[in-house]
Amino acid sequence: MPNINQTGLGEAPVEDFIECGYHKLEGAFSADLAADIRDILWKVMGLSPDEPGGWTTPVVRLPFMTAPPFVAAANTPILHAAYDELVGAGRWIAPTGLGTFPVRFPSPDDPGDAGWHVDMSFGTDDPDFMQWRVNVRSRGRALLMLFLCSDVGQDDGPTRIRVGSHHDIARQLLPRGEEGMTLGELAADGFASTAGCNEVLATGAAGTVYLCHPFLMHSAQPNRAGRPRFMAQPPLLPRGDFDPALPPSPVQLAIRRACRL
């Protein structure tokens, strides 16, 4: 059962989010919605859950989806309450769907995308994604979110998370102010400042959502199980630019605490 009610997470989960950089929200959307989502994605891929002979690549990437099940899954009352609690009421835009979907299939091959990174949030019109940028105010992104649309166990290729790494990234970004840093600049030392962080796996039943700080380090990994893994990784978009006149949200408090502001 979820450990959040429809009026907010509560003091302890919010404090854990600030310190650890994520909150695992079980039962954020229903198993029935997750099944509907998988049915649509199978059709989009032109593949079948009953014909594993067609699963020939380690990962298939699908774009942002706006059909009703995707919109419904991203906008449940329990999720809206969590968005309010972590980002601030009135400070986020209701999602218009879910995506992208890196659907991971069982495979011995390297998927080619299993590297530690932070999701960039502006400058994404540059064709070179290593030039995409992020700044200390997390311009353009309020949350990173991982929507589990299938059951995900330890061998199903769950996303790896470096606990507390958002603090290290915030400290790196602080001196660069509004311009921020590119992915290439952040990755130049292999994200050495976060190498000592404990790791957790984003596992759970279908309908689980990981609500993550925008600066949280995470990485894909191969699927070594016998079933595909369905997950969406959309951002939660902010409604406007940072407003210092408003009380700081938990996302902002985590940055301030990391930078001793």
KOLMIBA-410325 format. One record per atom (N, C-alpha, C, O, CB): residue in one letter; x, y, z. Coordinates in pm, whole numbers, plus 50000, padded with zeros to 5 digits. Each point is the difference from the previous one (the first is absolute). Glycine has a CB too. Example, Ala and Ser with C-alpha at 12.3 -4.5 7.8 and 13.67 -1.06 7.14 Angstrom:
2
A513194943150780/A499115011950000/A500905012050000/A501044999850066/A497074988550059/S501545022249803/S500825011950006/S499235010950073/S500515011150017/S500674982649768/
# end
This chain:
261
M500844988050000/M499165012050000/M500885012550000/M501104999650055/M497074988050067/P501385023349819/P500805012349997/P500145005850140/P499114998750084/P500135005849682/N501895002150257/N500225006550129/N499805015049987/N500725007950061/N500884973950006/I497435022149852/I499645014049983/I498485000749995/I499364990949948/I502805014549928/N497275005150176/N498565002049983/N499785010949897/N500975005449945/N498564987350294/Q499235010649735/Q499725009549892/Q500145014550043/Q499635009149925/Q498844974049979/T502055019250213/T500255013750044/T501495002850015/T500375011050043/T497434988850072/G503084990749851/G501435002450009/G500754988250057/G499404990550051/G500115033449975/L501824976649964/L500824988850041/L500124999050152/L500004989050055/L501245013149731/G498875009150280/G500304999950142/G501455004050023/G500814999849908/G497464982450130/E502045021350085/E501315005850032/E501154990449976/E501015003949941/E497865010150226/A501004973449876/A501124990649989/A500344996849854/A501175000749964/A498164989650255/P499695006349694/P500364997649861/P500605012149929/P500894998549916/P497294984950080/V501355028550037/V500565012149938/V501465001650043/V500845003449917/V496885007550079/E502574986850130/E501385001050048/E500884989549932/E501155002849966/E498025006250255/D500314978949761/D500754989749929/D500275004249856/D501104997849948/D497864984750198/F500055023749789/F500205004949864/F501135010349996/F500864999449912/F496704996450037/I502435013450144/I501035010450003/I501384993950018/I500965004249935/I497385011950159/E501774973949994/E501304994050030/E500434989749896/E501164999849959/E498375004050281/C499564987649717/C500354988849911/C499835003349853/C500694994449915/C498644990250266/G499745024549788/G499815004349861/G498884993049927/G499815002549881/G502555002450118/Y496894986650069/Y498884993449932/Y498984995350103/Y500304998650119/Y501214994349693/H497285004650139/H498954993850081/H499324989349916/H499545002749889/H500105018650246/K500304966449917/K499334989049933/K498535000050038/K499654997950117/K502494988449881/L497015016149905/L498575001150024/L499314987749940/L499814999149879/L500305026450119/E499524965250088/E499354987749954/E498515002649978/E499405008050071/E502294977950052/G497725007249779/G498585001849973/G499655013849950/G498905004850023/G500674978650150/A501365023049757/A499755013649949/A498974999949888/A499255009749983/A503094996650079/F497614982849861/F498944998049901/F499684985149999/F500784991950051/F499965028249807/S498154976350083/S499484986450017/S500694989949909/S500585003649897/S497255006350166/A502114977449977/A500524989249918/A499244998949869/A500574996349897/A500114991550310/D498035015549795/D499204999749877/D500505010349900/D500114997149880/D497914995050251/L502305020149916/L500565010149911/L501354995649945/L500305002149883/L498495015750245/A502014976049958/A501314995149954/A499824989649890/A500755000049903/A500235004450325/A498044986749787/A499754989849898/A499545006449869/A500414995949892/A499004987750289/D499735026649830/D499545007049879/D501195006649928/D500094999749877/D497665004550231/I503155001649969/I501185006549943/I500864989849927/I500465002449888/I499495014950294/R500294971149882/R500814989749935/R499364995149870/R500694998049900/R500174995050326/D497835005349775/D499314995549879/D500245009749884/D500284995849887/D497964993150255/I501665024049887/I500235010049895/I501454999649951/I500255000849880/I497955013750221/L502744984449992/L501415000149962/L500384987749918/L500815000949908/L499695012350298/W498934975449827/W500254988149918/W499565002549855/W500704996549905/W499014988650298/K499125021049782/K499495002849866/K500875010149926/K500264998449881/K497444996650200/V502765015249990/V500875010149938/V501304993649952/V500515003449893/V498495014550254/M501544972849932/M501264993449963/M499804989549891/M500964995949935/M499875008050296/G497914991749748/G499754989249905/G500504986750050/G500364991349921/G499785025149898/L499894981850312/L500494987850062/L498894993950086/L498955006150020/L503425002749979/S497894979150052/S499004993050079/S500624994650128/S501144995249998/S497614998849793/P500525006750320/P500514994150125/P500074984849993/P500674993750083/P498385025650042/D500284974749778/D499964985449988/D500974994649896/D500034987949975/D497605013150094/E503185007949870/E500934995649896/E501395005750027/E500445009449933/E497674989349899/P502604995650267/P501325005250036/P501034999049888/P501045006550007/P498454987350225/G500234998249666/G500924999549888/G500155013249929/G500995002249929/G498424974250045/G499635032550043/G500075013249937/G500755010350082/G500205011349955/G497694983449937/W502535001550229/W500685009650086/W501504999549968/W500764993250069/W497485004250115/T502175009449714/T501354998449947/T500985010950042/T501204998749976/T497774990049833/T500565021950254/T500895010850043/T499885002050150/T498944997550057/T500865013649718/P501274993450291/P499955001550145/P499105011350048/P499504999650113/P502774991449891/V497525019149912/V499155011250043/V499315006049877/V500625001749895/V500915003250303/V497204998249818/V499245007349899/V499515012950065/V499344999650104/V499944978949776/R501055032850060/R499595013050055/R498755004949930/R499955001049877/R502435004450181/L496614997850022/L498745004949947/L499785014350048/L500405003550111/L498654973149885/P500325031749922/P499855014250033/P498915002650104/P499344990850048/P501465014649724/F499055007250259/F498955004750092/F498634995949946/F499705002049882/F501755017550190/M497714974850016/M498694994949960/M498895008150069/M500095002950119/M500894974149847/T497985026449957/T498955008850054/T498614993649998/T499015007050022/T502345012249902/A498564967750051/A498704993350005/A499465000550143/A500775001550094/A499894983249714/P498025014050210/P499395001650133/P500654992050113/P500155005650109/P497784998549771/P502474983150103/P500614992950113/P501295006650050/P500294999650120/P498714979549792/F501765026849998/F501255006550039/F499725012850079/F500665002750101/F500494987649696/V497885017350158/V499625012250071/V499454996750138/V500345006550099/V499185004949682/A499634978450225/A499394996150127/A501064995350100/A499935003650118/A497974990149760/A503064998450077/A501034994850091/A500855011150060/A500444998950115/A499604980049752/A500205031650056/A500865010950047/A499285010250086/A500635008850057/A500704988049740/N497345002050213/N499215010650066/N499024994650104/N498915005450016/N501315007849776/T500174976350279/T499144994950107/T500005009850117/T500955007650016/T499534968549913/P498475023850152/P499975009050116/P501214998450092/P500515009750056/P497024989649932/I502934988450028/I501144997650089/I501285006249944/I500845004850075/I498084973850003/L501235021249789/L501165006349940/L499905015250004/L500995006750026/L499284973449827/H498565025350121/H499845014650008/H500335005050139/H500625010650016/H497614988449807/A501354993550279/A500335004050138/A501504999850023/A500545008750068/A497264982350010/A502874999049865/A501454999150015/A500715011249924/A500975005750050/A498824969549978/Y499735028049852/Y500595011349925/Y499885012950082/Y500965007750010/Y498454981149769/D499415013450280/D499815011950083/D501005000250116/D500595010350031/D496984990049908/E502614988150123/E500844999450119/E501475002449968/E500695006750077/E497674977450023/L502125010649791/L501435000749968/L500395012249919/L501115005050014/L498904970649993/V499085029349909/V500325011149909/V499295012950042/V500515011049977/V499804972549837/G498525015150248/G499235011750042/G498715001149922/G499994999049877/G502125012650184/A496794990550010/A498705001349934/A500025011649901/A500455011050032/A498404979550172/G500675006949675/G499975010349896/G501305002349929/G500095008949916/G498175001450214/R502774981849900/R501335002349941/R500394989549896/R501144999849954/R499515011150260/W498434980349749/W500304989549903/W498884999149898/W498885004550025/W502454982850147/I498995006949713/I499054998449891/I499544985549997/I500824990849999/I500265027949868/A497624979350132/A499474986349996/A500514992849876/A499905005349890/A498045002150235/P502614980649890/P500524992649885/P498924997249896/P498864997150034/P502854992750115/T498685011049726/T499074997349889/T500184985949945/T499484996849893/T500545027650049/G500714967450129/G500234986249960/G501214994550071/G500405005150105/G498574999449672/L501634985250167/L501194993750057/L501014997049889/L499634997549886/L498994992450302/G502655010449847/G501084996649909/G501275007250042/G499965008750088/G498404987649723/T502755000350129/T500174989349906/T499984986350070/T500104999150122/T501215016549731/F498574973750064/F499974986450051/F501214992349947/F500024996449882/F497455004150131/P503544996950070/P501044990549961/P499534985950041/P500174996050115/P501685021649911/V497554975149880/V499514986550029/V501204990649990/V500604998549893/V497045006650017/R502704988550201/R501204991650006/R499624985249991/R499194994950077/R501995022550063/F499434976049761/F499744985949977/F501154991550054/F501145004550004/F497495001349792/P501074981850244/P501084991150043/P501024998249887/P499644996649887/P498784991450269/S502865014349876/S501024999249896/S501384999350064/S500245006550102/S498295006449738/P502374979350102/P501395000050048/P500815011649944/P501145002250042/P498734973149977/D499555032249887/D500725010949933/D499995012750084/D499095002450079/D500314987549700/D501625018250201/D500095013150064/D498935009149940/D499965001749878/D502544995450164/P496635008750041/P498965008849944/P500545013149946/P499315006949925/P499124982950233/G502805013849878/G500625012049946/G499625012950067/G500395010849955/G499684977349836/D499155011150318/D499585012350067/D500134999050151/D499375007550074/D499064996849739/A502414986250233/A500094997550144/A501135008250061/A501034994550039/A498064982349928/G500715036350042/G500995008850060/G499385009450101/G498855004049986/G502484994549806/W499435005050311/W499505009450101/W499825013849939/W500815004449919/W500334982450263/H497795020049858/H499755013349945/H498945007250084/H499324994050083/H501284997849686/V499295021150206/V498915008450050/V499225004549877/V500615003549899/V500705004450309/D497384992149798/D499215004649886/D500135015149985/D499785007550096/D498614973349936/M501965023749849/M500135014249972/M498625006149979/M499054993049966/M503235003349931/S497615017050123/S498665005950001/S499835012149908/S498885004849984/S500954987150245/F501245013349710/F499815010749901/F501154999549900/F501004993150021/F497785021450148/G501064992949723/G500974999349892/G499884987249920/G500944996149930/G500565018050205/T497354979349874/T499834986949938/T499715000749850/T499774989749936/T499425002250283/D500815020249724/D499865001249855/D501324997649929/D500034998649878/D498105017550157/D502984983450040/D501314997049942/D500024985349958/D499654991450080/D501485026450063/P499284979149734/P500024986049955/P500994991250077/P499874987850000/P499475020449777/D501634997950287/D500974992650082/D499524999850144/D500065010250068/D501854996349778/F497604982050201/F499414999650135/F501045002550108/F499635003150114/F498664981049801/M502995014550054/M501035003150100/M500095015050027/M500645004250096/M500644975549831/Q498075028549987/Q499975014450020/Q498725004650070/Q499845011950027/Q501564990649769/W497704988550234/W498815003650076/W500405004250140/W501054995850050/W497554988149814/R500585024450201/R500445006850121/R499054997850118/R498844996249985/R502255020749869/V499454985850264/V499225000450124/V500645010650087/V501225001649999/V498114973749986/N499855032250092/N500585009950092/N499524997650143/N499154991450024/N500975025249789/V500434990950279/V499784997550141/V498545002250042/V499584995150104/V502795011649937/R496865000649879/R498585001950028/R499134989649929/R498785000450010/R501665024050021/S500194966549898/S499294989749924/S498995006349904/S498834996249997/S501474987750195/R500195025649732/R499165006349898/R499404989449907/R500714991649946/R500715029250064/G497264979749974/G499334991349904/G499604986350051/G499414992349924/G501845019849910/R499044984650290/R499644986950053/R499715001050149/R500825005150076/R500594983549749/A497435006750215/A499635000050142/A500314986950069/A500394999950116/A497845016449830/L501584972449983/L500324986850053/L500444991049885/L499615002049885/L498725000850305/L502494987449843/L500224988349917/L499064989150054/L499914998250121/L502555008149826/M496854986549963/M499054989950046/M500214986949925/M500274999949880/M498075018250177/L501544970950016/L500124986649942/L498694992850026/L499694996550114/L502835002849921/F496704998349859/F498714993350009/F500184985349962/F500304996949885/F498465024750060/L501074969550151/L500124985749974/L498674994949943/L498994999750071/L502744997650115/C498284998949688/C498794995449932/C499954984849989/C499094994549939/C500875027049934/S501024971850184/S499994985650017/S500664997250135/S500695008650056/S499394986849690/D499724992650307/D500724996250121/D501494999949969/D500434994749898/D497614991550185/V502765019650006/V501445001149977/V500734994450121/V499965005750109/V499745014649743/G500984968350127/G500834994150104/G501475003149977/G500345007549909/G497984974450119/Q502545012550055/Q501425003349995/Q500664995849869/Q501005006049961/Q499044991750284/D499424992249686/D500624995249877/D499355005449874/D500394996449889/D500234983350235/D498385029049891/D499235004949885/D500575012849940/D499305006949925/D498714982850176/G503235013549929/G500595012449948/G499505012450070/G499765010149933/G500464978649852/P499615011150349/P499525012150068/P501025011349993/P501204997649998/P497444988050154/T500875026549844/T500885011750004/T500785000150130/T499444997650107/T498965015449747/R502894989950137/R500845001550118/R499985014750044/R500015009049917/R501474971550012/I498515021850201/I499945013450056/I501155001750100/I500234991250083/I497245009749886/R503225010350023/R501025003350100/R499365009050106/R499685011649975/R502204986549852/V497954996250291/V499275006750107/V500785012450047/V501194999150031/V497794978850041/G500345033549932/G500615012350048/G500885007149899/G500585010450031/G499344979750189/S500185004549659/S500905005949900/S499555013949955/S500805007749947/S499764969449977/H498155026150097/H499515013249960/H500705011150077/H500125011249949/H497684978749996/H502675007250176/H500745010150077/H501335003249933/H500395011749989/H498514980250223/D501814997749743/D501305002149934/D499845007949870/D500795008949971/D500054969750129/I498115018149823/I499775007149874/I499655014650026/I500465008849928/I498774969749965/A499965024150209/A499645013850034/A501245008250031/A500125011549957/A497674980750131/R503145002049987/R501225007350035/R500865002749877/R500635010649991/R499324978850236/Q500085001349677/Q500745002449877/Q499375011249917/Q500715007949938/Q499994968150062/L497985024750001/L499305009749916/L500035014150059/L499935009849925/L498624971849996/L501545019550210/L499865013150065/L500915010849942/L499515010949971/L499874977050234/P501935009649775/P500865010849950/P499685004549858/P500435010749958/P501314980550189/R497515000749778/R499725003249860/R498705007949981/R499665003649888/R501574975850050/G498065023150171/G498865008949996/G498954996249898/G499694988249981/G501815029250094/E497954992949859/E498894997949908/E500394992149876/E499174992649946/E499875028450138/E502214980549869/E500404993049878/E500094985050022/E499804992249907/E501455028050021/G499054975750195/G500094985950031/G501174993149934/G501015006349968/G496554993850059/M502304987049952/M501044991749940/M499384990849896/M498824996650007/M502555004450205/T499444995049691/T499554990249903/T500214986050057/T500734998050097/T499825017649711/L498794974750128/L500214986150041/L501464996149982/L500554992750082/L497085001849855/G502975010349957/G501414997149978/G500895005250111/G500944993350042/G498625007249716/E500165011650291/E500795005650110/E499794992350129/E500954997050072/E498915025449819/L498904974450138/L499714992550123/L500634986249998/L500454994950103/L497425017649918/A502164981449860/A500494986249989/A501514999149979/A500534989049988/A497255004949920/A502905017550087/A501425000049963/A500854991450093/A500984994049957/A498715028749948/D499954976850222/D500784992150096/D499304986950034/D500334993650100/D500625027449993/G498074975049825/G499294987650027/G499095000850121/G499704989850062/G502184998349836/F497695024150136/F499145002350118/F500664994650126/F499374993250082/F498585005649772/A503345004350160/A500784994750111/A499445003850137/A500124992450095/A501865008649758/S497415010850156/S499515004650131/S498874991250053/S499725000250120/S500935022949817/T498704969349975/T498884991750043/T500364985250011/T499144991750032/T499355024749861/A502774980250080/A500394985949993/A499824992750133/A499804987950001/A501815018349820/G498475001150290/G499884993650130/G498584998750051/G499794994950110/G502425013949937/C496824995649876/C498604999250045/C499524985550000/C500394992049916/C499195031149993/N499574973750187/N499344987049999/N499084999149878/N499475010049953/N500654988750299/E499704989249698/E499124997749886/E498744992550042/E500054991150085/E501955008649763/V496885004150092/V498764992550015/V499464997449860/V500365006849904/V499145003650324/L499634979649762/L499384996449874/L498545004350000/L499304998350100/L502284982249874/A497975025049914/A498625004649988/A499104988049965/A499554998449887/A501225024850039/T498984968650175/T499164988249985/T498625002750060/T499825009450077/T502214975549929/G497015006649957/G498665001350058/G498954994049908/G500304995649889/G500425025250230/A498074979049931/A498874995049922/A499575010449897/A500245011950018/A499024974050177/A500115009449698/A499425009249902/A499085009750071/A499184996050083/A500974986649736/G499985030350149/G499255010450068/G500835007850100/G499525009850057/G498484976449913/T503245009550052/T500935007350087/T500635011549922/T500314998749881/T500154980350253/V499725032249934/V500685011549940/V501115004650093/V499785001750120/V498105005449758/Y503304994850068/Y501105006150073/Y500025014949966/Y500235003849885/Y501124974550115/L498415030050101/L500045014549986/L501395004550043/L500364998950117/L497125003749925/C503295002649863/C501435002350023/C500355014849986/C499405007349921/C501084969749997/H500515027050161/H500555013549984/H500605001449861/H500614990449951/H499855011350298/P499405009749686/P500535001549863/P501504997349987/P500474996649892/P497755019950071/F502554985050146/F501444998149993/F500434985850036/F501204997450008/F499065026750048/L498844966849965/L500354986650047/L500724992249889/L499514999149888/L498505001250269/M503144994149878/M500754991749906/M499314986549986/M499594993950099/M502565017849962/H497734983649815/H499374987149976/H500604993749875/H500645006749919/H497225001150192/S501914979349874/S500594992849888/S499114988349961/S499404993450085/S502905013349989/A497644990849795/A499354987949949/A500924988150023/A501175001650033/A497555011849794/Q500724974550155/Q500804987950002/Q499284989349917/Q498815001349974/Q502155004550255/P499764983749729/P499384989749917/P498914992450075/P500024999050122/P502134998849753/N496914996950049/N498954991450052/N500484985549991/N500204994849891/N497985021750039/R502004977250186/R500504986250004/R498904990050035/R500294988250019/R501945020750047/A496544995649943/A498884991250034/A499374994349873/A500555001649891/A499035011650321/G499294980449801/G499364993949886/G498805007649948/G499254994749919/G501544984150167/R499025033549960/R498835007849960/R500415014349970/R500985004950056/R497524980550085/P500775021449771/P500325014149972/P499675009050118/P499124997050082/P500454998749675/R501145015350250/R499745010150103/R499465012549933/R500625005449908/R501194985450240/F497045013749899/F499345012049947/F500095011150104/F499514998550112/F498924987549746/M502195025250105/M500125011450090/M499975012849919/M500565000649890/M500774985750274/A498015023949889/A500035013349941/A500865009150088/A500034998450122/A497674998449774/Q502995012650042/Q500865009150076/Q499745014649961/Q500875006649944/Q500884975350074/P497045023150010/P499685013849964/P500505009950105/P500204996350116/P497794995349760/P502215020850084/P500215010550100/P498655005050050/P498984998449934/P503205008249957/L497834999550226/L498895008750040/L500485014249970/L501035004350052/L498084979650132/L500135023149734/L500435013249955/L499545010850097/L498894999250053/L501044992949711/P500905018050260/P499605011150086/P499065009549927/P500075001349878/P502104996850245/R496965008649952/R499075009449938/R500675013149962/R499575006749906/R498604982950226/G502875014049939/G500695012549971/G501424999650051/G500464989850052/G497375022549959/D502884998749974/D501365001050049/D500025000550152/D498985002450064/D501705009349725/F500504986050266/F500205000850144/F499555013650053/F500365010449944/F501564973450038/D497325016050125/D499495012350061/D500475000650146/D499484992750084/D498485007449762/P503025008450185/P500545000550137/P498995005350101/P500234998950121/P502025004449782/A496655002550051/A498995005150092/A499154988950059/A499335002150102/A500635019049768/L500044967050068/L499204988950048/L500784991750102/L501234999649994/L497544999949787/P500544993850310/P500714991250094/P500734989149923/P499474994949901/P498815009750279/P502934991649862/P500744989849926/P499324986450009/P499534996050107/P502585016649937/S497854980449845/S499454986549995/S501064990150050/S501175003750013/S497315002549794/P501144981350221/P501014990050035/P501084998349894/P501164997450034/P497094991050097/V501405012949740/V501024999449895/V501025011250022/V501214997649990/V497134992449848/Q501195022150190/Q500905011350022/Q500744998850133/Q501175003850010/Q497315010449852/L500844980650240/L500664998450130/L501184990349990/L501025002150065/L496805002550050/A502044984949804/A501104990649983/A501215007049939/A501144997450041/A497224983849931/I501415027649931/I501095007449938/I500645009650100/I501225000850009/I497644997349768/R500315009050298/R500545009650098/R500804992950108/R501055004850042/R497015010449913/R501424973350091/R500724992650104/R501334995149947/R501015000650071/R496814992550034/A502205001949772/A501254995049943/A501045011149989/A501194997850024/A497514984949849/C500845029350089/C500905011349977/C500195008850123/C500685010349995/C498614989449769/R500114996150347/R500095007350127/R499535014549985/R500655009350049/R501264975950019/L496965016549864/L499435013349979/L498905002650103/L499395010650000/L501154988249751/
# end
